[in-house]
Amino acid sequence: MGLIVERVEDGIQCVAKMEQMPAKSYDLILMDVQMPHMDGYKATETIRELSDEGKAHIPIVALTANAFEEDRKMAISKGMNDHIAKPIDVKKVEEVIISVLK
């Protein structure tokens, strides 16, 4: 898809990147829900609370092994824009990314 990907180890590092980088540095966050130190739900909530609106409104998509409907609803309720269940279906990832970035 021609994407440039930057990876961090956990939610704390993700939030730190968002705080450090200028708004619009990233187009999208693919957020693992189960991470050490700060899970993806808490990281999303923290990003949504940033004072810079350009950073706070970045599209965030959950990536998780939790594949039930209640898991999708939880991701949305925590401020995520969409939910992708593992194992990853590349076509589904592409569809979600295109949809969220529109």
N, C-alpha and C positions, 0 to 999 in steps of 0.2 A: 504493500500500500504506500510505500515511500515515506513511512513514518521514521522520525528520529526518536529513539527511546532513551530515557534516562531512568536508572533504577536506584532505589534506596532500600535499605534493609528492614525498616520498620516505620510505624506511624509517626514516631517522634521525628525521624529524619525527613519524612514527607512534609510534615507541618513546618519544620525548620526551612526546608527548601522554598516552600511557598512564602514564608515570611521574608527570606533573604533576597529572592529574585524579584525583579520588577514584574508588575502585572503584565499579562499577555506573554510571559516567557514560555508558558506551556498552554497547549490547547485543550488538554484532557488529562485526567488522572484515572488510571486503571488501578483500583484500590483492592488489595487483598484484604479480606475481612479478618482473617486469623493471622496476626503478626505478633511478635514479641514486643514487650515494653509499652506499646499503645496499639490497640486493635484498630482495624479500619473504620469501625463505627465512630469511635472516639476521635480519630484523626479527621474524619469527615465533619463531625460536629465542630471541632476546633477550627478547621478551615472555614466553615460557614460563618463563624463568629469573627473572622478577621475584619478589621476596620476598613481595609481597602476593598471596595466593592468588586473591582476587577479580579481580585484574587478570591474573594469569598464566593463568587458565582461561577467559578470554573466547573465545567462538567466533570462529574465523578461517577465512575461505573464500578460497581462491586464485582469482584472476581472471588468466587467462593465455592467450596465443595458442598455448602449448604444449599440444596437444590429445591427445597419445597416452596410452595406458594407463600407460606408465612415468612420464609427467609427473604424472599423478594420484597414482601411488604415491609419487613424490618429495614432493609436497605433503603427503601424509598422514604420511610418514616425518619430515618437518620439524616436525610438530606442528599442521598445519592440519586443520580438521574436515571440509572438503570441498573440491571443485575444480570450477570452472566455466570451460569453454573459450570463448575468443572465436572468432568474433563472438558477441556476447551474444544469447541467446535469453531474452527477458523472462519467459516462462512458466517456464523452467528456473531462472532466478534466484529467482523467487518461490517455487518449490517447495523449492529448497535453503535459502533463508532461513527459511521456515516449519519445515522439517525440523530445521535446526540450532538454532533457538530453542525447540524443544519441550523 
